[in-house]
Amino acid sequence: MSGPLYVPVLPARPHAAAACRLLWPDVRAAIRPLWNLPPLPGVTPKSLATLVGKYVDPVSAVSRHGGWLDAPFGEDAQTADLAEALSVYCELGPFRPVTGPERNEAQQMVTVETARRCSRGLGVRVRVTGEWGDALAEDVRGLLARTGPEVPVDLLLDMGAVLDTRPDAGKEALRALDALMPLVVWRSAALLGGAWPRVTADMLEEGSCEQSRAEWRMWHEVRATSSAYAPLLGYGDYGVQPPSALAQAPAPGRSGGPPWGVLRYTTDSSYLLFKTLTRGPDRIAVNRCAAGRIIELPEFRGAGAGRAEEWLTGCAHGPLSTGEGMGRPKEWLQAGNLQHMTYVVRSLPGD
């Protein structure tokens, strides 16, 4: 078994695709994203394939090194049409399909069939958002029995939101892995979790705040054990968004939004958030100051560390007479993911 270096769990949205496109080539080669379609409520079968293409085409273009493609919020009535729309990207494109023990049997079976046809294998996404239960291992065992030994399988152990309020997440992950790893010869296994908070105005009342990278701590806790699988276990996180962001249905044509935003920066142990403004007379000064506070951090990695750091430096040093080069919420999120993914790849041990 060999594990991918880094599995970012990303929404199939333009800002995430743009961040991957801007990664240095060696960094992009080291990641295997788990792309997620948003909920598509009420979409008719006739328009489903077109809508899937709208989300998947951009991320397919930046995933030459492979990854997984999942529709975790698909409605039961959409199972067959979603499977058909996604199968094109797995059979002809770079992706491996994904299923899980909690999915309905129809979704499991059509996804397994897609995996057989595409010959790239199958992602088995096992969600553990609370305490591990042995019944879940039996559900995974049943799914693997339907898959058969001819299909290579990748374990994606998804712990969901891993915050400081969940101190036993590492222990629960170990319980899950101890139960799941013996079930089959996994081609790869990765431990996923998200510690990025849901940002609120109250959090940024003082202009900035700090959040512990609890999922990073969880992964290291598991890696420090004597388990045979520990050195091979891949790392995954949700980038600089909370896991709940994946479940947001698209809202075409939405305008407005809060008068504030956030610039994000990742350090060895923390996520740092700095308040920005989306409108108002102080917008340019506040936003350039936020970027300036990042580049003045002792942990700032320098303008040459990546394109996000280069952008932050340019933003901080830009003129107060114009907002050129300062970006908007989409660009701030894009830059946050860009610096984060680059830093994670540079931080993880090599082969």
N, C-alpha and C positions, 0 to 999 in steps of 0.2 A: 504494500500500500504506500502510495506517495501522496502527499497533501499539497493543495495549492497554497501559495504563500499568503494570499490575502483574498477574502471573499467579501467585497462590499455589497451590502443589501440595498439596492437602489431602486427608486421609482423610474418607470419608463417615461421620463419627462424630459423636455428640452434642456433644462439647467443641468441635469445629471449627465446627459449625453455630451453636452458642451464641456463639462469638467473633464470627462474621460478623454475627449478629443484633444484637450490642451495639456494632458500629462506628457512628461518626457517619455520618449519611446521605451526606455528600459523600465520605467515605472509601469507603463501600460502593459508591458509584456508580463509583469509579475502579478497582475490581478486577474481574477476570474469573477466578474460580477454576477450576482443573483438579481436579475431584473424582474420587476413586479409591475404587472398591469394594474391600473386603478380599478375600482368598482365601475361597472358599466350598467347601471340599473335601467331597465326598460328598453334596452337597445334591441331592435328587431333583428332577426337572423339575416335579413337581406343587407343590412348596413353594418353588421358586426365585423365582417372581414375587412371592410374599408377602414373602420375605426381602429381595429387592431393594428393594421398597417401604419396608421398615423402615429401610433405610439412606438411600434417596434422597429420600423425602418430606420429612424435616427440612431437608436441604440445598437442596431445590428451593424451599422457602418463603423462603430467605434469598438467592436468586440471581435476583432479578427483573431484574437488568441483564445476565444471561447468563453464559456460561461453558461449560466442556466437561465431559463425563461419560464416564469411562473405567472399564473392568473389565480392568486389565492382567494380573490373575492368574487369569483364567477358564480352566477346563480345556477341552481340545478337545471333550470330550463335552458340554459346556455351551454351546457356541457358539450354536446356534440358539435355545435357550431364553433365554439371556442377552440376545441381540440383540432378541428379541421383548419381553422385560421392559423393556429400556432404551429401546426405540423410542418407547414411550408418552411418556416424559419429554422426548424430543427433538422429537417431532411435535406434542405438545400443550403442552409446557413450555418452559423457557428455554434448554435445553442443546443443544450441538452434539456429535455422536458423535465418537469417537476410534478411530483404528486406527494401525498402524505397519508398517514394512517387515519386522519379525521375526514378525509375527502370521501365523497360518496363513491360507491363501487363503480358506477359508470365512468366517473372521472378517472379513477385508478386504472381501469381496464383500457380506456382509449389512450391514456398517457403511456402505459406500458407498451401498447402496440406501436405508438409513435417511436418510442425508444428502440424497439426492435427494428423498425424500418430505417431509422437514421443511423444506427450502429455507433452512436457516440455515448450511449449509456443513459442512465436515469438518475435524477436527483430525488432523494427521499428526504423531504423536509419534515422533521419531527419537532413540533412545537411543545415547549415546556415553559409555560408562563407562571407556574406556581410550583408546588411540590411534585416531584417525580412519582408516578404511579406504575406499578408493575403491569397493570392491565394494558398500558400503552405499549409495552414491549411485546405483548401478545398480538396487539393490532399490527405492529410493524412486522412481526413474524409472519402473520397472515398475508400482508402485502407482498413480502419478499417471496412467499410461496407461489403467489400468483405471477410474480415477475419471472421466476425461473433463473437458473444459473447462467444462462447464455447472455443475459443482459448485465453489463457492468453497472454497479450502483455506487453512488456517492452519498454519504451521510451528511446532511445539513441540519445539525442540531441547533434549533432556533430557540434561544431562551427569552426572546422578546425584550421587553424593557428591563434593564438591569441597572437599577439606581442604588444609591446608598441605603435606601429603605428596604433593600433586599440583600442583606449581608450573607445569607446562606446560598446565594446563587451558585457559587463555586462548588459547594457540597452537592447541590442538586444536579449540577452538570456532571459531576463525577458519578453519581448514582445512575444517571441516565446512560452515560458512556459505558460504565461497567456492565450494564444490562444489554446495550445495543451492539457493542463491538463484537461480541462472540457470535452474533446471529448469522453473520455472513462474512465473506472476505470482501470488505469494502475497498473499492478502488481508491477512495479518498474520504477524509472526514474533516469537517470544519465545525468549530464552535462559534455560534453567532449570538450577538446581543447588542442592545442599544442603550447607552447611558446618556445620550443627549436629551436634555429636558425639553418639555413643551414651553417655549418662551412666552412669558407674559409681561405686561407693562410693569407690574409690581416688582418683578425680578430685576428690572433695569432702572429702578427708581433712583439709585445712586449713580447711574451712568454706566455701570458694568457689574458683572457678577462672575462667579467661578463655580464650575461643576466638576465633581470627581469623575474620572474615566473608570467607572466601576466595571464595565465589561472588559476592559484591558486588564484590570486587576484579577477578574474572574479567570480569564484565559491563562494568565501567569500562574495562578493558584493550581489549575489543572496541570499545566506543563511541569510544575515542580514536583509532581507525584512520581512514584516509581512505576507507574503503569507502562506497559510496553508500548501503548499507542501514543503516550504523551508527546514524545519528540516529533511525531509525524502529524500532530493535530494542527490543522490550519486555523487561522484567525479570521473572524468576520465581525463587522459592525454595520450600523445603519448610517454611516457617514455622519454628517452634522445635522441630522434631523431625528426626531423621536420616531420609534416604530409606528406610532399612531398616524404619522403623516402618510404612510402608504395607503391607508384606508380612506383617504379623502377623495370623494368622487369629483371628477372634473366639473368645473363651473364655467362654461364658455361665456365670454363677454362680460365677466365680472370686472367691475371697476372699483375704485376707491381703495379700501383697505385702511389699516391703522396709520396714524401719522408718524409712526416710529418703525424702525427696522433694527437689524443687528449685524455687526461684523463679527466673525468667528475666528478663533485661532486655537490650535491644538498644541499642548505641551506634553511632556512625558507622563504627567499624572492628572492633568486637568484640561477641561474645555473652558476657554475664556470668551466672554461675550461682552461686546461694547455697543452701546446704544447709538443708533443713527436716526436721522429724521428723513421722512419721505416728502415733506413739504414744510413751508413756513420760512420766514426771513432768515432764520439762523441755520438753515439746512446745510449750506456749504461749509460754514465754520465748524459746526458740530461734527459733520461727517469727516472732514479732513482731520479734525482733532482725534476722532475715534481711530482712524487709520494710523495717526501719529503715535497714539498710545500703544498700538500693537508693535510698531517697528522700534519703539523704545524699550520694549520688554527685554529683560536679560535672556529670555528663551527665544527671542526672534532669531530666525535662522539665516537672515540676510537676503538681500534682493536676488542673489544668485541661486537660492535654494530651489526655486520653482517659479512658475509663472504667476502664482497667487501672491507670493512675496514680492515679486517684481511689480505687480499691480498695486499692492498695498503701499509700497514705497512711493510709486508715482502719485497715488491718491493723496498721501500725506503731504507731499511736497508741491501739490498743485496750487494754483492761484486762488485766492479768496474772491476774485472778481468773476469767476465762472465755475460752473459745476462740471465742466468737461473732464472726463476720465474718472468721475466719482461713482458712477454706476447707480443702479436702482436695486430693489429687493432681489430680483432674479439674478443679477450679477453678483450681489453680495453672497447669496446662497451658493452660486457657482464657484466663486473664489474660496468660500469656506470648504466646500467639498474637495476642491483642487489641492489646497494646502494640506488638508487632512489625509487624503489618500496618498499623497507623496510622502508625507511624514511617516505614515504607518508602514509603507513599503521599506523606507530607509531604516525603520526601527526593528523590523522583524529579523530573526536570524536567518541566514542563508541555508542552503542545502548542506 
